[in-house]
Amino acid sequence: MSLIKTFADGDEITGFYLLKSAAVKQTNGTPPKDYFDLILADRSGEISAKFWDAAPADKETYFAPMLVKVKGIVHTYREKLQFKVVRMRPATDEDGYSLTEFIRSAPVPPVDLVGVMKRTAASLTDEDMRTIVQYVIAKVEDKLMHYPAGKGMHHAFYAGLAYHIVRMLELGEFVAKQRPFLNRDLLLAGILIHDIAKTEEMDAELGIVKDYSFTGKLLGHISLAANWTVEAAIASGIDTNSETVVLLQHLILSHHNLGEWGSPVQPQIPEAVALHYIDQLDAKLQAVEDAVDTLPDTEQWTAPLRIIENKQIYRAKIKQNAPV
């Protein structure tokens, strides 16, 4: 079965793929005709697809995410590859495939990622800070095993949120050692809980965000996480006006840096400045890595990436350095 990133113009494809999204739309003809606007995916990438001859019963059959068998042709539309579906059916148990085989996921097992988070929380020397962070992690531990960090911007894959946090912890440990004036406990605590309420902000299944939740749309993960910090303090008998609680809230509330990016306040402590730039570094590099890794073999330039001001990334032809 061909991987999506190996698709080329003119290829005739028959195989099993993840139906990542499926929306019924209408053509511009008179009278308009319903069709399926799809995204097909596997571990190597995804491709936009159209099922022009969808029957009325198909609207009740195909819902993302699900595994489907498709037959169709790859063609170029507006300088991008697209897949025209000729036939499609849901996969069955007899086909012998599992949906999880087609899902992009973090390169580290989720249980290991959450384990790193819990061990880091336990290493915090400030007792109140440790208590609050452990409370918040325990509140969403099950979801951390599979939740993505976003719908499409960065770390939008199975266990992407935990992977994002752990990669940030690695950077945070380095920066704290390089800049000893930073408070390690405060920086790592902020990293652990800054995005953790994305588990409430989004409705996700198998690492795919279906939509933002009612609470997520009205409050957002920043406000939710700040509230959870207060909730943890109250549940643990910690003064909600203490410096520790206020500083943790500030780290969460300021980590997007600007109001237009969702932060009601800007970073005003050293650890908040560090947190913002560590977050940006990991998010942007992951988005670039994902774009390059899923780039079709026939192309050298990625699509414009919104996270880096709609710039395209060129995949150099030189080989990567061998691991040391």
C-alpha positions in Angstrom: 0.0 0.0 0.0 1.4 3.4 -1.0 2.2 6.0 1.6 0.6 9.4 1.0 3.9 11.2 1.0 4.9 9.1 -2.0 1.9 10.0 -4.1 2.7 11.6 -7.5 0.5 13.2 -10.1 -1.3 10.5 -12.2 -0.9 7.7 -9.7 -3.8 5.3 -9.5 -4.2 4.3 -5.9 -6.2 1.6 -4.1 -5.7 1.2 -0.4 -6.7 1.8 3.2 -6.4 5.2 4.7 -7.6 7.2 7.7 -10.6 9.4 7.0 -9.4 12.4 9.0 -12.3 14.7 8.1 -15.4 14.5 6.0 -17.7 17.5 5.1 -20.6 17.5 2.7 -20.4 20.5 0.4 -22.1 21.6 -2.8 -20.8 22.3 -6.3 -21.3 25.6 -8.0 -23.4 24.0 -10.8 -27.1 24.5 -11.4 -28.7 22.8 -9.7 -25.9 22.3 -7.1 -24.9 18.8 -6.3 -23.6 17.4 -3.0 -20.1 16.0 -2.7 -17.7 15.0 0.0 -14.7 17.2 0.8 -12.3 14.8 2.6 -8.9 14.6 4.1 -7.2 11.2 3.9 -4.2 10.5 6.1 -1.7 7.9 7.2 1.4 8.0 9.3 3.4 9.7 6.5 1.0 12.6 5.9 -2.4 13.6 4.5 -4.0 14.7 1.3 -7.1 16.7 0.3 -9.6 14.5 -1.5 -12.9 14.9 -3.3 -15.7 12.3 -3.6 -17.8 13.8 -6.4 -20.2 10.9 -6.8 -21.2 10.5 -3.2 -24.7 9.0 -2.8 -27.3 10.3 -0.2 -26.7 7.2 1.9 -23.0 8.1 2.1 -23.8 11.0 4.3 -24.9 8.6 7.0 -22.0 6.3 6.5 -18.8 8.3 6.6 -17.8 10.2 9.8 -14.3 11.1 10.8 -12.2 9.5 12.2 -12.7 6.1 10.6 -10.7 3.7 8.4 -11.8 3.5 4.7 -10.7 1.7 1.6 -10.5 4.0 -1.4 -9.8 3.8 -5.1 -8.9 6.9 -7.0 -6.5 9.0 -8.9 -3.9 11.6 -7.7 -3.9 14.8 -9.7 -2.6 18.3 -9.4 -5.0 21.1 -8.5 -3.7 24.7 -8.0 -0.1 23.4 -7.8 -1.0 20.9 -5.0 -1.7 17.2 -5.1 -5.3 16.2 -4.6 -7.0 12.8 -4.6 -10.1 12.1 -6.7 -12.1 9.3 -5.1 -13.7 6.9 -7.5 -14.9 4.3 -5.0 -14.9 4.2 -1.2 -16.1 1.9 1.5 -15.7 1.6 5.3 -13.0 -0.9 6.4 -14.2 -4.1 8.1 -12.6 -6.4 10.7 -12.0 -8.9 7.9 -9.6 -6.4 6.2 -7.2 -6.9 9.0 -6.2 -3.3 9.7 -6.4 -1.2 12.9 -7.2 2.5 12.9 -4.2 3.1 15.1 -1.9 1.9 12.4 -2.8 5.0 10.4 -2.6 7.7 13.1 0.4 10.0 13.4 1.6 9.9 17.0 4.3 11.2 19.3 7.6 9.3 18.7 7.7 8.5 22.4 5.2 6.2 24.1 2.5 8.3 25.9 3.0 6.4 29.2 6.7 7.5 29.2 5.8 11.1 28.4 3.3 11.3 31.3 5.9 9.6 33.5 8.4 12.3 32.8 5.8 14.9 33.6 4.9 13.3 36.9 8.6 12.8 37.9 9.4 16.4 37.1 6.4 17.6 39.2 7.6 15.4 42.1 11.1 17.0 41.8 9.9 20.5 42.6 11.3 21.5 45.9 8.6 24.1 46.7 6.0 22.1 48.5 3.0 24.3 47.6 4.1 24.5 44.0 4.6 20.7 43.8 1.2 20.1 45.4 -0.6 22.4 42.9 1.1 21.0 39.8 0.5 17.4 40.9 -3.1 18.1 41.5 -3.6 19.6 38.0 -1.7 16.8 36.3 -3.8 14.2 38.1 -7.0 16.0 37.0 -6.3 15.2 33.3 -3.8 12.3 33.4 -6.0 10.0 31.3 -6.4 12.6 28.5 -2.7 13.4 28.5 -2.2 9.8 27.2 -3.7 10.7 23.8 -4.6 14.4 23.5 -3.0 16.6 20.7 -1.7 20.0 21.5 -3.8 21.7 18.8 -6.1 21.2 15.9 -3.5 21.8 13.2 -1.0 24.5 14.3 1.6 22.3 16.0 1.8 18.9 17.7 -1.5 18.0 16.2 -1.1 14.3 16.7 -1.8 11.5 19.2 -0.2 12.4 22.5 1.1 15.6 21.0 0.3 17.7 24.1 2.4 15.5 26.4 5.2 15.4 23.8 5.1 19.2 23.6 5.3 19.6 27.3 8.2 17.1 27.7 10.2 18.6 24.9 9.7 22.0 26.6 10.9 20.5 29.9 14.1 19.4 28.2 14.7 23.0 27.0 13.6 24.4 30.4 16.2 22.3 32.2 18.9 23.5 29.9 17.9 27.2 30.1 17.7 27.0 33.9 21.2 25.6 34.1 22.6 28.1 31.6 20.8 31.1 33.3 21.1 30.3 37.1 19.2 33.5 38.0 16.0 31.7 36.8 14.0 29.7 39.4 14.0 26.2 38.1 10.9 25.1 40.1 8.9 28.1 38.8 10.0 27.6 35.2 9.3 23.9 35.1 6.0 24.2 36.9 4.9 26.8 34.4 5.9 24.5 31.5 4.0 21.6 33.1 0.7 23.4 33.4 0.7 26.2 30.8 -1.1 24.2 28.1 -2.6 21.4 30.2 -6.2 22.7 30.0 -6.2 22.0 26.2 -7.6 18.7 27.4 -10.8 20.7 28.2 -10.6 23.2 25.5 -10.8 20.7 22.6 -12.9 17.7 21.8 -10.4 15.1 20.5 -10.4 11.4 19.6 -7.4 9.4 18.6 -5.3 12.5 18.5 -7.6 14.3 16.1 -9.5 17.4 17.2 -13.1 17.3 16.1 -13.9 20.8 17.4 -13.4 23.2 20.3 -15.6 22.4 23.2 -18.3 24.8 24.5 -16.1 25.7 27.5 -13.0 26.0 25.3 -14.7 28.4 22.9 -16.0 30.6 25.7 -13.0 30.5 28.1 -10.0 28.9 26.4 -7.2 26.9 27.8 -5.4 29.8 29.4 -8.3 30.9 31.6 -9.1 27.3 32.4 -5.6 26.5 33.6 -5.4 29.6 35.7 -8.7 28.6 37.3 -7.4 25.1 37.9 -4.4 26.5 39.8 -6.8 28.3 42.2 -9.0 25.1 42.4 -5.9 23.1 43.4 -4.9 25.7 46.0 -8.3 25.7 47.6 -8.5 21.9 47.6 -5.1 21.7 49.2 -5.6 24.4 51.8 -3.1 26.8 50.2 -3.7 30.5 50.4 -4.9 31.6 46.9 -3.3 35.0 47.4 0.1 33.6 48.2 3.0 34.5 45.9 3.3 30.9 44.7 -0.3 30.8 43.4 -0.2 34.2 41.9 3.1 33.5 40.1 1.8 30.2 38.7 -1.3 32.0 37.4 0.9 34.7 35.8 3.0 32.1 34.0 -0.1 30.6 32.5 -1.9 33.9 31.7 1.2 35.5 30.0 2.6 32.6 28.1 1.2 33.7 24.7 2.8 37.1 25.4 0.3 39.4 23.6 -3.4 40.1 24.0 -4.1 39.4 20.3 -2.5 35.9 20.9 -4.8 35.2 23.9 -2.8 36.4 26.9 -4.5 39.0 29.1 -1.1 40.0 30.6 2.5 40.1 29.3 5.4 38.3 30.9 6.6 40.3 33.9 8.8 37.8 35.7 12.0 36.2 34.2 10.5 32.7 34.2 7.5 33.9 32.3 9.8 35.4 29.6 11.7 32.1 29.4 8.4 30.1 29.3 7.0 32.1 26.4 10.1 31.7 24.2 10.6 28.1 25.0 7.0 27.5 24.1 7.4 29.4 20.8 10.7 27.5 19.9 9.2 24.1 20.4 5.9 24.9 18.7 7.5 26.4 15.7 10.2 23.8 15.2 7.7 21.0 15.6 5.4 22.6 12.9 8.4 22.9 10.6 9.5 19.3 11.3 6.0 18.0 10.6 5.7 20.0 7.4 9.1 18.7 6.1 8.5 15.1 7.2 5.1 14.9 5.5 6.2 16.7 2.3 5.5 14.6 -0.7 8.7 13.0 -2.1 8.1 14.9 -5.4 8.2 18.4 -3.8 10.9 20.5 -2.2 8.8 23.4 -0.7 6.2 23.0 2.1 2.9 24.8 2.0 2.9 28.2 3.8 3.0 27.7 7.6 0.8 30.1 9.5 2.8 29.6 12.7 5.9 31.2 11.0 4.1 34.1 9.4 3.0 32.0 6.3 6.6 31.3 5.2 7.4 28.2 3.2 10.2 25.9 4.1 12.6 24.4 1.6 13.8 20.8 2.1 17.5 20.8 1.3 18.8 18.0 -0.9 21.9 17.6 1.3 21.8 14.6 3.6 21.3 15.1 7.3 24.3 14.7 9.6 24.7 11.2 11.0 23.9 10.9 14.7 27.0 11.4 16.9 
